[in-house]
Amino acid sequence: MDTVSSGVGVLDKAAAVLSALEAGPATLAGLVSATGLARPTAHRLAVALEHHRLVSRDIQGRFVLGPRLSELAVAAGEDRLLAAAGPVLANLRDVSGESAQLYRRQGEMRVCVAAAERLTGLRDTVPVGVALPMAAGSGAQVLLAWEEPDRLHRGLQGARFTATTLAGVRRRGWAQSVAEREMGVASVSAPVRGPNNRVIAAVSISGPVERLTRYPGKIHAEAVLEAAGRLSEAVQRTA
């Protein structure tokens, strides 16, 4: 166990457990060996961390790092995501000629956290802070397509797209929708990936079907994918 103490023993021991799991799955005996903690202490801490989703178990019952750590890593990267979003969305708007948005999932909604609107003419306006349902639109498809199977299944209930639609999104790496969220509006979206390649956001362009056509991905998928790649790089870059 790391000999540098913070002065708060229980936190030092919990940190030792997490550090040990950084190397990969571990049995209780493995945790005891790696941390130097007494077996009852190691077990008590691992179970407590599991309760808070900082630790989980694999199919063999071994302790592994839990999903909460990925969620915290995403939150830590959010400042970098939003800092990069302004110029990336502005460029996407200029290249595509359409309004561009960045969505994050919050529960059963997706929230527009950044946007760059088309400056003139007919456009689809999604103000920053607006929450949209996860049941329709290419942004919702992207945010749901790479979810864990049980969450994906729940998300499809009442959705205006199907499991087959999401399989196509995963295969292509981008999504499109036509009059799915709103009549007369089409959109194209691609995933922004954070630590561990996890999808943390969706970058989108949207506008009238008359301009984007009924197959908007054929026109705009390349530009949207490039923007998503730039945002992913910004988030994954070490501070």
HELIX and SHEET records of a PDB file:
HELIX    1   1 GLY A    9  LEU A   21  1                                  13    
HELIX    2   2 LEU A   28  THR A   35  1                                   8    
HELIX    3   3 ARG A   39  HIS A   51  1                                  13    
HELIX    4   4 PRO A   67  SER A   96  1                                  30    
HELIX    5   5 SER A  138  ALA A  145  1                                   8    
HELIX    6   6 PRO A  149  LEU A  156  1                                   8    
HELIX    7   7 ALA A  163  ARG A  172  1                                  10    
HELIX    8   8 PRO A  195  ASN A  197  5                                   3    
HELIX    9   9 VAL A  209  LEU A  212  1                                   4    
HELIX   10  10 PRO A  216  GLN A  236  1                                  21    
SHEET    1   A 2 VAL A  55  ARG A  57  0                                        
SHEET    2   A 2 PHE A  63  LEU A  65 -1                                        
SHEET    1   B 6 ALA A 131  PRO A 133  0                                        
SHEET    2   B 6 MET A 109  ALA A 116 -1                                        
SHEET    3   B 6 SER A  99  GLN A 106 -1                                        
SHEET    4   B 6 VAL A 199  PRO A 208 -1                                        
SHEET    5   B 6 VAL A 185  ARG A 193 -1                                        
SHEET    6   B 6 ALA A 175  VAL A 178 -1                                        
END                                                                             
